[in-house]
Amino acid sequence: MKPNDEFKESKVKATPSDAELEAVVISLQNSIREWAARHELWFDCGFQTYAQRVDGEPEAAPVATILHFNGDIGRALDGEFGDLDVEFIELLARHGFWFDRIDEVSVHIYPEDDSPLFQPFLDYVNWQWVCGLVQQDIADVHEELYSHFAKRPDDLHRLTWREFEILLFRIFQSQGFTCELGPGSNDGGIDVRVLQRDPLGDVLTLVQAKKYSPRNKIDMSAVAALHGVADVENAQKSIFVTTSDYLPSARKFAGRTRIPMTLATSNDVRNWCQNASDGIIRDKSKLVAPSAVSYLLQNLSSKDSRIVYARTGYSVITNQFAVVLKETKYAALLMGIPSRTISGYWQEGFEVPDIGSKCLEGLTADNVFRAKRSVSDGKVRYWNGHDLFRAWNGEPVHFNLCD
């Protein structure tokens, strides 16, 4: 019986848990490992999740696992060793999966489209992506972070207590407030400080977050402690936020405090996430004024570090050029720019970025994209989940479209 058939027949639970999905993946991985070892192919091989290897937005079809390799298993999957490639396809099919060769060192393995595991796996990989966005140091705004919790507030319970604090910090930031995230421990009972600039005087709001199970309700002592800190710090407001609820004594105390106090639950966080999601500009090209982009393009030199490129391809070699429109320490906004062939012919040769007035036509929603920025050995890299961009050195780069 295939693992997905087991779920078809199960009447205990309509949707498999994360642990059950992980068990399915482990079973699949063990079968692949045994098959490869039997054919003496299991050398320099391994498995990674999509989040671990790609660190980018999920694909339309969920990647259950990624098989990576440096040895002969890649040649076997290319059909160089008899019918081993057919055996591999049949092995995956017995488990309800199929694969796609991504590059020379890896394949992505997906659940079949008609499998009852397809949607659970899709939800699972999307959840991993959302968790990766709960970081205080990424300045770029990802709409899916907020829309996920707006639609599925129960998933707040799946966050760690620190991730819950960081999510609240990001929500208040998205509303335009000046925020300070506490250290996570020894914070004096305050997790986020929110400063609202006002012509009549700045308003300081202290936020206390508690990620508790639904049955662990907040009592009056916890609420009273927040009010005491707000009084000492001369705050104008305070907000207590929990994933559980409040005992009647806590609500009664909060209604009588001298400093206004709001008691919020997961429902409030859901509404905040919805408001944050609605307020985000999804068209990233709108984040940069055309006049600023025009000025940037006019002042680019051939060796400007803001011109970057990515080389991709498994059986062919292609290049993608882009220009960095804006960046922070951990994130960047890039715009694709066209290339121009300077030698060779249309299938193979050398090309350079075509930096001209027509580049401004690329300031569109489809051509402006976000990327994670990192620095290694003094060199800046930009990763958009599919391609790794690096600074172009001004020299022509090789391309080959011959398959």
C-alpha positions as CSV (number, residue, x, y, z in Angstrom):
1,M,0.0,0.0,0.0
2,K,1.3,3.4,-0.9
3,P,1.6,6.0,2.0
4,N,-1.0,8.3,0.3
5,D,-3.4,5.3,0.1
6,E,-3.1,4.9,3.9
7,F,-4.4,8.5,4.3
8,K,-7.2,7.8,1.8
9,E,-8.4,4.9,4.1
10,S,-7.8,6.7,7.4
11,K,-10.9,7.9,9.1
12,V,-9.2,9.2,12.1
13,K,-8.0,12.5,10.7
14,A,-8.9,14.1,7.4
15,T,-5.6,16.1,7.1
16,P,-2.3,14.6,8.0
17,S,-0.2,16.4,10.7
18,D,3.3,17.7,10.0
19,A,4.7,14.7,11.8
20,E,2.8,12.3,9.5
21,L,4.0,14.2,6.4
22,E,7.6,14.0,7.7
23,A,7.1,10.3,8.2
24,V,6.0,9.9,4.6
25,V,9.1,11.8,3.4
26,I,11.4,9.7,5.6
27,S,9.9,6.5,4.2
28,L,10.4,7.8,0.7
29,Q,14.0,8.8,1.4
30,N,14.8,5.4,2.9
31,S,13.5,3.7,-0.2
32,I,15.6,5.9,-2.5
33,R,18.7,5.3,-0.3
34,E,18.2,1.6,-0.3
35,W,17.6,1.5,-4.1
36,A,20.7,3.6,-4.7
37,A,22.9,1.5,-2.4
38,R,21.7,-1.7,-4.0
39,H,23.0,-0.3,-7.4
40,E,26.2,1.1,-5.7
41,L,25.1,4.7,-6.5
42,W,24.8,6.1,-2.9
43,F,28.0,8.2,-2.8
44,D,28.1,11.9,-2.1
45,C,24.3,12.0,-1.9
46,G,21.8,13.4,0.6
47,F,18.4,15.0,1.1
48,Q,17.4,18.5,2.0
49,T,14.2,20.4,2.4
50,Y,13.2,23.1,0.0
51,A,13.7,25.6,2.8
52,Q,17.2,24.4,3.5
53,R,18.5,24.2,0.0
54,V,16.6,26.9,-1.9
55,D,15.7,29.4,0.9
56,G,13.2,31.0,-1.4
57,E,9.5,31.3,-2.1
58,P,7.8,27.9,-2.6
59,E,7.0,26.7,-6.1
60,A,3.4,26.2,-7.3
61,A,3.8,22.4,-6.7
62,P,5.1,21.5,-3.3
63,V,8.6,20.0,-3.1
64,A,8.4,17.1,-0.6
65,T,12.2,16.6,-0.6
66,I,15.3,17.4,-2.6
67,L,17.8,14.7,-3.6
68,H,21.3,16.2,-4.1
69,F,24.3,14.3,-5.4
70,N,27.8,14.6,-6.9
71,G,28.3,11.0,-7.9
72,D,27.0,8.5,-10.5
73,I,23.4,8.7,-9.3
74,G,23.0,11.8,-11.5
75,R,24.2,9.9,-14.6
76,A,21.8,7.0,-13.7
77,L,18.9,9.4,-13.7
78,D,20.0,10.7,-17.1
79,G,19.6,7.2,-18.5
80,E,23.3,6.4,-18.8
81,F,23.1,3.1,-16.8
82,G,20.5,1.0,-18.6
83,D,17.0,1.2,-17.2
84,L,17.9,2.6,-13.8
85,D,16.2,5.9,-14.6
86,V,13.0,4.0,-15.3
87,E,13.4,2.1,-12.0
88,F,13.7,5.4,-10.2
89,I,10.5,6.7,-11.8
90,E,8.6,3.6,-10.8
91,L,10.0,3.7,-7.3
92,L,8.7,7.2,-6.8
93,A,5.4,6.3,-8.4
94,R,4.8,3.5,-5.9
95,H,5.1,6.1,-3.1
96,G,2.9,8.6,-5.0
97,F,5.6,11.0,-6.1
98,W,7.5,12.1,-9.2
99,F,10.7,14.1,-9.8
100,D,12.1,16.9,-12.0
101,R,15.8,17.4,-12.7
102,I,16.6,20.9,-11.6
103,D,20.4,21.1,-12.3
104,E,23.4,18.8,-12.5
105,V,23.5,18.1,-8.8
106,S,19.9,17.9,-7.6
107,V,16.3,16.8,-8.3
108,H,13.1,18.0,-6.8
109,I,10.6,15.4,-5.7
110,Y,6.9,16.3,-5.7
111,P,3.7,14.5,-4.7
112,E,1.4,13.5,-7.6
113,D,-1.1,16.2,-8.5
114,D,-4.1,14.0,-7.7
115,S,-2.6,12.7,-4.4
116,P,-4.5,13.5,-1.2
117,L,-1.1,14.6,0.1
118,F,-0.7,17.4,-2.5
119,Q,-2.5,20.1,-0.6
120,P,-1.1,19.1,2.9
121,F,2.4,19.2,1.5
122,L,1.7,22.6,-0.1
123,D,0.5,23.9,3.2
124,Y,3.5,22.5,4.9
125,V,6.1,24.1,2.6
126,N,4.3,27.4,2.7
127,W,4.4,27.3,6.5
128,Q,8.1,26.7,6.4
129,W,8.5,29.7,4.1
130,V,6.4,31.9,6.4
131,C,8.5,30.8,9.4
132,G,11.6,31.9,7.5
133,L,10.1,35.4,7.1
134,V,9.6,35.9,10.8
135,Q,12.9,37.7,11.2
136,Q,13.5,41.2,12.6
137,D,16.4,42.0,10.3
138,I,14.7,41.7,6.9
139,A,13.5,45.1,5.9
140,D,11.7,44.1,2.7
141,V,8.0,43.5,3.3
142,H,6.6,40.1,2.4
143,E,2.9,40.2,2.1
144,E,2.5,36.5,2.6
145,L,3.8,36.7,6.1
146,Y,0.8,38.7,7.2
147,S,-1.8,37.1,4.9
148,H,-0.9,33.7,6.2
149,F,-1.8,34.5,9.8
150,A,-4.8,36.6,8.7
151,K,-6.2,33.5,7.2
152,R,-4.9,30.9,9.7
153,P,-4.7,32.5,13.2
154,D,-4.5,29.1,14.8
155,D,-1.0,28.8,13.3
156,L,0.2,31.4,15.8
157,H,0.4,28.5,18.2
158,R,3.0,26.8,16.0
159,L,5.4,29.8,16.4
160,T,8.0,29.8,19.2
161,W,7.5,32.5,21.8
162,R,10.4,34.5,20.2
163,E,8.9,34.2,16.8
164,F,5.6,35.5,18.2
165,E,7.3,38.5,19.6
166,I,9.1,39.2,16.3
167,L,5.8,38.9,14.4
168,L,4.2,41.5,16.6
169,F,7.2,43.7,16.1
170,R,6.9,43.4,12.3
171,I,3.2,44.1,12.4
172,F,3.6,47.4,14.4
173,Q,6.5,48.4,12.0
174,S,4.2,47.8,9.0
175,Q,1.8,50.4,10.5
176,G,4.5,53.0,10.3
177,F,5.4,53.1,14.0
178,T,9.0,53.4,15.4
179,C,9.5,50.1,17.2
180,E,12.1,48.6,19.4
181,L,12.2,44.8,19.9
182,G,13.2,43.6,23.3
183,P,16.2,41.2,23.7
184,G,13.9,38.2,24.4
185,S,15.1,37.7,28.0
186,N,15.7,40.0,30.9
187,D,13.6,42.6,29.1
188,G,11.8,43.8,32.2
189,G,8.5,42.4,31.0
190,I,8.3,44.4,27.8
191,D,8.7,42.7,24.5
192,V,8.1,45.6,22.1
193,R,8.1,49.4,22.6
194,V,6.0,51.3,20.0
195,L,6.6,55.0,19.6
196,Q,3.9,57.0,17.7
197,R,5.1,60.4,16.6
198,D,2.5,63.1,17.2
199,P,2.5,66.9,16.9
200,L,1.0,67.1,20.4
201,G,3.5,64.8,21.9
202,D,4.9,61.4,21.2
203,V,2.9,58.4,22.4
204,L,4.8,55.4,23.9
205,T,3.0,52.1,24.0
206,L,4.5,49.1,25.8
207,V,3.6,45.6,24.5
208,Q,3.8,42.4,26.5
209,A,3.4,39.1,24.5
210,K,2.6,35.7,25.9
211,K,2.3,32.7,23.5
212,Y,0.2,30.4,25.7
213,S,-2.0,27.4,24.9
214,P,-5.7,28.2,24.8
215,R,-6.4,26.7,28.2
216,N,-3.6,28.7,29.9
217,K,-5.4,32.0,30.4
218,I,-3.8,35.2,31.6
219,D,-4.5,36.1,35.2
220,M,-4.7,39.5,36.9
221,S,-1.1,39.4,38.2
222,A,0.4,39.4,34.7
223,V,-1.8,42.3,33.6
224,A,-1.0,44.2,36.8
225,A,2.7,43.7,36.2
226,L,2.5,45.3,32.7
227,H,0.6,48.3,34.1
228,G,3.3,48.7,36.8
229,V,6.0,48.9,34.1
230,A,3.9,51.3,32.0
231,D,3.5,53.6,35.1
232,V,7.3,53.6,35.9
233,E,8.2,54.3,32.2
234,N,5.6,57.0,31.9
235,A,4.0,55.2,28.9
236,Q,0.8,56.5,27.5
237,K,-0.6,53.1,26.5
238,S,0.0,49.4,27.0
239,I,-1.1,46.3,25.1
240,F,-1.1,42.8,26.4
241,V,-1.2,40.2,23.6
242,T,-1.7,36.5,24.0
243,T,-2.6,33.4,21.9
244,S,-4.9,32.3,24.8
245,D,-7.4,34.4,26.6
246,Y,-7.9,36.3,29.9
247,L,-9.5,35.4,33.2
248,P,-12.4,37.7,34.3
249,S,-10.2,39.2,37.0
250,A,-7.6,40.3,34.4
251,R,-10.2,42.0,32.2
252,K,-11.8,43.7,35.2
253,F,-8.3,45.1,36.3
254,A,-7.5,46.2,32.7
255,G,-10.7,48.2,32.6
256,R,-9.8,50.2,35.7
257,T,-6.2,51.1,35.0
258,R,-5.1,54.8,34.9
259,I,-3.0,54.2,31.8
260,P,-5.2,52.8,29.0
261,M,-4.6,49.1,28.5
262,T,-5.7,46.9,25.6
263,L,-6.1,43.1,26.1
264,A,-5.6,41.4,22.7
265,T,-5.9,37.8,21.6
266,S,-5.2,35.8,18.4
267,N,-8.3,37.3,16.8
268,D,-6.8,40.8,17.2
269,V,-3.5,39.6,15.8
270,R,-5.4,38.1,12.8
271,N,-7.1,41.5,12.2
272,W,-3.8,43.3,12.5
273,C,-2.2,40.9,10.0
274,Q,-5.1,41.5,7.6
275,N,-4.7,45.3,7.9
276,A,-0.9,44.9,7.3
277,S,-1.5,42.7,4.3
278,D,-4.0,45.1,2.8
279,G,-1.7,48.0,3.2
280,I,1.3,46.4,1.4
281,I,2.2,47.4,-2.1
282,R,2.3,44.1,-3.9
283,D,3.7,45.7,-7.1
284,K,7.3,46.2,-6.0
285,S,8.0,48.5,-9.0
286,K,5.8,51.1,-7.2
287,L,8.3,51.3,-4.4
288,V,10.8,53.2,-6.5
289,A,10.0,56.5,-8.4
290,P,10.7,56.4,-12.1
291,S,12.7,59.6,-11.9
292,A,15.0,57.9,-9.3
293,V,15.5,54.9,-11.6
294,S,16.1,57.1,-14.6
295,Y,18.8,59.0,-12.7
296,L,20.4,55.7,-11.5
297,L,20.5,54.3,-15.0
298,Q,22.0,57.5,-16.4
299,N,24.8,57.4,-13.9
300,L,25.8,53.7,-14.2
301,S,29.3,52.9,-15.4
302,S,30.3,49.6,-17.0
303,K,31.9,48.4,-13.8
304,D,29.3,49.8,-11.4
305,S,28.7,47.3,-8.5
306,R,25.0,47.9,-8.7
307,I,25.0,46.0,-12.0
308,V,24.7,42.3,-11.1
309,Y,24.2,39.0,-13.0
310,A,23.3,35.4,-12.4
311,R,24.4,32.4,-14.4
312,T,21.9,29.6,-14.6
313,G,21.3,26.4,-16.6
314,Y,21.9,22.7,-16.5
315,S,22.2,21.7,-20.1
316,V,22.4,25.3,-21.4
317,I,24.1,28.4,-20.0
318,T,22.1,31.6,-19.7
319,N,22.8,34.9,-17.9
320,Q,20.3,37.2,-16.3
321,F,21.4,40.8,-15.7
322,A,19.8,43.2,-13.1
323,V,20.4,46.5,-11.4
324,V,20.1,47.0,-7.7
325,L,17.5,49.7,-7.2
326,K,17.7,49.9,-3.4
327,E,19.1,47.7,-0.6
328,T,19.4,47.3,3.1
329,K,21.7,45.1,5.1
330,Y,19.6,42.0,4.5
331,A,17.3,42.7,1.6
332,A,17.4,44.3,-1.8
333,L,15.1,45.3,-4.7
334,L,16.4,44.4,-8.1
335,M,15.2,45.2,-11.7
336,G,16.0,43.0,-14.6
337,I,17.8,44.6,-17.5
338,P,18.2,43.2,-21.1
339,S,21.5,41.8,-22.5
340,R,23.2,42.5,-25.8
341,T,25.3,40.0,-27.8
342,I,28.7,41.4,-28.8
343,S,30.2,38.3,-30.4
344,G,29.2,34.9,-31.6
345,Y,25.7,34.2,-32.8
346,W,22.3,33.8,-31.3
347,Q,22.9,30.3,-29.9
348,E,26.3,30.8,-28.4
349,G,28.6,33.7,-27.7
350,F,29.3,36.5,-25.3
351,E,27.0,39.2,-24.0
352,V,26.9,42.3,-21.8
353,P,24.0,44.2,-20.1
354,D,22.3,46.6,-22.4
355,I,22.3,49.7,-20.2
356,G,20.3,52.3,-22.0
357,S,17.1,54.4,-22.0
358,K,15.0,51.3,-22.7
359,C,15.9,49.9,-19.3
360,L,13.4,52.2,-17.8
361,E,10.7,50.2,-19.6
362,G,11.6,47.4,-17.2
363,L,10.2,49.2,-14.2
364,T,7.2,46.8,-14.1
365,A,5.6,44.5,-11.6
366,D,6.9,41.4,-13.5
367,N,10.5,42.7,-13.8
368,V,11.1,44.2,-10.3
369,F,11.8,41.5,-7.6
370,R,13.0,41.2,-4.1
371,A,16.1,39.3,-3.0
372,K,17.9,38.4,0.2
373,R,21.2,40.2,0.5
374,S,24.3,38.6,2.1
375,V,28.0,39.2,2.3
376,S,30.6,36.5,2.1
377,D,34.4,37.1,2.0
378,G,33.7,40.7,1.4
379,K,31.5,40.0,-1.7
380,V,27.8,40.9,-1.8
381,R,25.3,38.3,-3.1
382,Y,21.6,38.6,-3.9
383,W,19.4,35.5,-3.7
384,N,15.9,35.6,-5.0
385,G,15.1,31.9,-4.4
386,H,16.0,30.8,-7.9
387,D,19.2,32.7,-8.9
388,L,22.3,33.9,-7.1
389,F,23.2,37.4,-8.4
390,R,26.7,38.9,-7.9
391,A,28.4,42.1,-9.1
392,W,29.3,42.1,-12.8
393,N,33.0,42.8,-13.4
394,G,32.4,44.7,-16.7
395,E,33.7,41.8,-18.8
396,P,31.5,40.0,-21.4
397,V,30.0,36.8,-20.1
398,H,29.6,33.5,-22.0
399,F,26.2,32.0,-23.0
400,N,25.3,28.8,-24.7
401,L,21.7,27.9,-25.8
402,C,22.7,24.7,-27.5
403,D,21.1,21.7,-25.7
